[in-house]
Amino acid sequence: VPDASVVVSDLAIERACAGLVDLEALIGRAVVTDGGARLGHVAAVRFGEASHRLSALVVAPSDHSTPREIPATDIAGIGED
């Protein structure tokens, strides 16, 4: 190998990924406001083409109306509840 920077241990990868949410587990998860109002569920996830960072969540409302996108900057948190 050219130098030590190309060597990555499984332990380092596990630590780096510990706080990440699996996309399959995110789809279908309930979306609620800070006040507890349910907006629907996560129908899709959008990523920036250049940054590959989360750019928005597509939320399908419970009443089956038109889905809407919530920009990543408006997301307060992602958790089990």
N, C-alpha and C positions, 0 to 999 in steps of 0.2 A: 504494500500500500504506500502511497506517496507520503502520507503523514497521519498522525493520530486523529485528525479531524474527521476522517472518513469512517472511523470505527465508532459504532453506536451499540450500546448494550441494550438488551431487552428490558432491564430494570430502568434505564433512563427513559425509554419509550413509555413504559407503564406509568412512570411518574408524570411525564408530560401529558399523558392522555387521561389522567385520573379525573379531572374535572370536566371532561367532554361528555356530551350527550350523544348517544347513538341516534342517527337519523331515523332509523326504523322505529325507535321508541318515541321519537318526537312527533311523528305523523300520527294524527288522531288524538293527541293530547289536548285537553281543554285549555281554552284561552280565556282568561278572566282579567278584569281591570283591577287596579289597586283597591278599589272599593268593593270588590267581590262580584261584580256583574259579569255573568258569563256571556262572551261574545260569540262562541262557537268552538270549533276545533281546528288544529293545524292541518291543512290540506296539502300544503307544499312548502318547500323551503327554497329561497332564492339566494344565490351567491353572486358576488361581483365577478365579472368575467376576468378582469385583470388582477384583482386583489385576492380572489378566492375566499373572501371573508363573507360572513352572513350579511346580506343586504336587506332581507325582508322575510317575513312569514306570511304565507297566504292563508287566510282564515275563512273557513266555510261556516257561515252563520247557522245556528240551530234551526232557524225557520226556513232553511234551504233557499234563501235569497242569494243575490249575487255575492260571490266571495270578494274579499277585500284584502289588500296588502297592508301589513303593518311594518313600517320601516324599522330596521334594526336599532336605530337610535331611540325609538319609542318603547323598546322592550325593557321592562324593569328587571326581569329575571326569568330564568327557566328552571323549574323544579318539578318535583313529583306532584305537588298540590296545585 
